[in-house]
């Protein structure tokens, strides 16, 4: 099933517990430090192979206050939700250990074994590839992923089924299987061999050795956590800045024409968003004072407030900084809302975090691929993503800043930081150019709306939404 499996022998329990607690506290004490990490342990396997017992024993050997166990019955994967969406809020923060006793692999097996509509091998393997890519991104964002499969022979499984109390048997119907059915057992074993080549496999026959193998493997993991990647592996090629960003067109809409067009388009957009069966994300980026707030008001003008959610993204909170940078966005998509609007987005990683040095060169250069995978997962799960960049000239921005300062109900919109950011105008243009080149995809293209006329920008935003809904 796997390669290069470490060999463990029985140890003195008190000594093992001491080593585990020391390693656990070393991890805990690393939070907020430069090389901080977390550990996510995925546990799956054959029923009655001892998964629960091993996790319980691990908790007794560790300090149980700092080991979180997330246990869930498997759920069927659907085309309307990403495989990771139910689990992201439980991704550990730096310094933490989380055991997912029930995870996206459990869900995959449950779906693959579903009697009425099993997965074919091609789709099964595609899910595995997505899951490994997601785990790869977690690893790069300091979440060390450990995967442990508990195995048990058919003969031993049947003996243990004979021995358990009848009242407990309902709990042992993992994946909806009849564990007395040899054909189902063999099918599950065959499926597991398609993905457990990078798992640590524990033989559940010897109960004492089983628990210690699990604990010693966790200990080894804690003691040998890899360092963060700090070296850039490829030469960076700066993208060319689009002409539209350097010289926004000077056109403007006639006021009467604007009102007529706005009234027509706001209704069309509301109907399109409301009646589309897919979820919709509208993501705004752009220069300060480019009109994101005004555009958002026109999008929701004829929607009921219960139909949409608006997230205005500011600097991450401290607890968010201890997790992968996408974590706070994953969780904002977990409320089941159909229409979600972001005023600033996950692209902060390759914009402000890049420019201000909040992300290392390795981190922001790697983020383009991570963001593309994130968006592709969403699109594959029946979500339309409309990405809009609003661009204005530097002179127009200055005019709007001064207007905000002089208008009482707009003063809250302008800060010293806004003025300071103007000094980095060219840096933002370069970062935006790289972003367009590397994250403009067929499934989630960028709509660059460049104009100094607010009315024109608002109309073009509404048109972009309608176009992407039709294209998606």
C-alpha positions, 0 to 999 in steps of 0.5 A, spaced: 500 500 500 505 504 501 512 505 501 518 506 506 514 505 512 517 506 518 518 500 523 516 501 530 517 497 536 513 497 543 516 502 548 515 504 555 509 508 555 511 513 560 517 515 556 513 515 550 508 520 553 513 524 556 516 525 549 510 526 546 508 532 550 515 535 550 514 535 542 507 537 543 509 543 547 515 545 542 510 545 537 505 550 541 510 554 543 512 555 536 506 559 534 507 566 532 514 565 531 518 565 524 518 558 523 511 556 526 507 550 523 501 546 525 499 539 524 493 536 521 492 528 522 487 525 517 485 518 519 481 513 515 481 505 514 477 499 515 472 499 520 474 496 527 481 496 525 482 500 531 482 507 529 478 510 535 482 506 540 488 509 537 486 516 537 483 515 544 490 513 546 494 518 543 490 523 547 491 520 553 499 520 552 499 527 550 496 533 553 489 533 551 487 540 552 492 541 546 489 536 541 483 537 537 479 531 535 474 532 529 470 526 528 464 526 523 460 521 519 462 520 512 458 525 507 457 524 500 460 529 495 456 533 491 457 537 485 455 543 489 460 544 494 468 543 494 470 537 498 474 541 502 468 546 504 466 542 510 472 542 513 476 548 512 474 551 519 478 546 523 484 547 519 489 548 525 492 554 526 500 555 528 502 551 534 496 546 534 494 539 532 488 537 529 486 529 528 480 529 523 477 522 524 473 523 518 475 527 512 475 528 505 477 521 504 472 518 508 467 522 504 470 520 497 470 512 499 463 513 502 461 516 495 465 511 491 461 506 494 454 509 494 449 503 492 445 507 487 450 512 484 457 510 485 463 514 482 467 511 476 474 510 476 476 517 472 472 521 477 475 518 483 482 519 481 480 526 479 478 527 486 484 524 489 489 529 484 485 535 487 485 533 494 493 532 494 493 539 490 489 542 496 494 538 501 500 540 497 498 548 498 496 546 506 503 544 506 506 550 503 502 554 508 505 551 514 500 546 515 503 539 515 499 534 513 499 527 516 495 521 513 494 514 517 490 508 514 488 503 519 488 496 515 485 489 518 484 483 514 477 480 512 478 474 517 480 479 523 474 484 521 469 478 522 472 476 528 471 483 531 464 483 528 462 477 532 465 480 539 462 487 539 455 488 542 449 488 538 447 495 540 454 498 537 453 495 531 449 501 528 456 505 529 460 501 525 457 502 518 462 506 515 461 508 508 454 505 509 457 498 508 455 491 510 462 489 513 459 482 513 459 483 505 466 480 502 465 483 495 464 490 499 470 489 503 474 487 497 472 493 493 474 498 498 480 495 499 481 496 492 479 503 492 484 505 498 490 502 494 489 507 489 491 513 494 494 510 500 501 510 497 503 516 501 499 514 507 502 511 513 499 504 514 498 501 520 496 493 521 490 493 526 491 486 528 496 487 534 492 492 538 498 494 543 503 495 537 497 499 533 496 504 538 504 505 539 505 505 532 500 511 531 503 515 537 510 514 535 509 516 528 505 522 530 512 523 535 516 522 529 512 527 525 513 532 530 520 531 531 522 532 524 517 537 521 520 540 515 523 548 515 519 553 511 521 554 503 525 560 503 529 560 496 525 562 490 526 556 485 524 560 478 527 567 475 521 572 475 519 575 469 515 581 470 508 582 466 507 588 461 502 593 464 496 593 460 495 600 456 488 601 459 491 601 466 496 606 464 491 611 460 484 610 462 479 612 456 476 619 457 469 617 455 463 619 459 456 617 459 450 622 458 447 623 465 440 621 462 443 615 458 446 613 464 440 613 468 436 609 463 441 604 462 442 603 469 435 602 471 435 597 465 441 593 467 440 593 475 433 589 474 437 584 469 443 583 473 438 582 479 434 577 475 440 573 473 443 573 479 436 571 483 434 565 478 441 562 476 441 555 479 449 556 481 452 560 486 455 567 484 461 570 487 463 577 485 470 579 487 472 587 486 479 589 486 482 596 484 486 602 485 483 606 492 477 610 490 476 607 483 469 606 485 468 599 488 463 601 493 458 605 488 458 599 483 456 594 489 451 599 491 448 598 484 449 591 483 444 589 489 440 595 488 434 591 486 436 585 490 433 583 497 438 584 502 437 576 504 439 574 497 446 576 498 452 577 503 457 583 502 464 582 505 469 588 506 476 585 506 481 589 511 487 587 514 487 580 517 486 579 524 492 576 528 488 569 529 487 569 521 495 570 520 496 564 524 492 560 518 493 559 511 492 566 508 486 563 504 483 560 510 479 566 512 476 566 505 474 559 505 470 560 511 466 566 508 464 561 503 461 556 508 455 560 510 451 557 504 449 564 501 448 564 493 450 571 492 457 573 495 460 580 494 467 581 496 470 588 496 477 586 496 479 579 496 484 573 496 488 577 491 491 581 497 496 576 497 499 578 490 498 585 491 498 589 498 502 583 501 507 583 496 508 590 495 508 592 503 513 585 504 507 582 509 508 576 504 515 573 502 517 573 495 516 565 495 509 566 498 507 571 493 510 568 487 507 561 489 500 564 491 498 565 483 498 557 483 494 556 489 489 561 487 488 558 481 486 552 484 482 555 489 478 558 484 477 552 479 475 548 485 469 553 486 467 553 479 467 545 478 462 546 484 457 550 480 460 557 482 460 563 477 466 567 479 466 574 476 473 578 477 473 585 476 478 590 477 476 598 477 482 602 474 482 610 474 488 615 473 492 617 478 490 624 477 483 622 478 484 618 484 487 625 487 481 629 485 476 623 489 481 623 495 480 631 496 473 630 495 472 625 500 476 629 505 471 635 504 465 631 504 462 630 511 459 623 509 465 621 505 471 623 510 471 616 513 473 613 506 479 616 506 485 615 511 493 617 511 494 610 509 490 611 502 495 617 501 501 614 502 499 608 498 499 613 492 507 613 493 507 606 490 502 607 484 507 604 480 508 598 484 501 596 484 500 597 477 506 592 476 503 587 481 496 588 477 499 586 471 503 580 474 496 578 477 492 579 470 497 574 466 498 569 471 490 568 474 486 570 468 483 563 466 478 561 462 474 559 468 475 565 472 477 571 467 478 578 469 474 584 467 478 590 467 474 596 467 478 602 466 475 609 466 475 616 470 467 616 469 464 613 475 457 612 471 461 608 465 464 604 470 458 602 474 454 600 467 460 596 465 460 592 472 453 590 470 455 588 463 461 584 466 456 580 471 451 578 465 457 576 460 460 572 465 453 569 468 452 567 461 459 564 459 460 560 466 
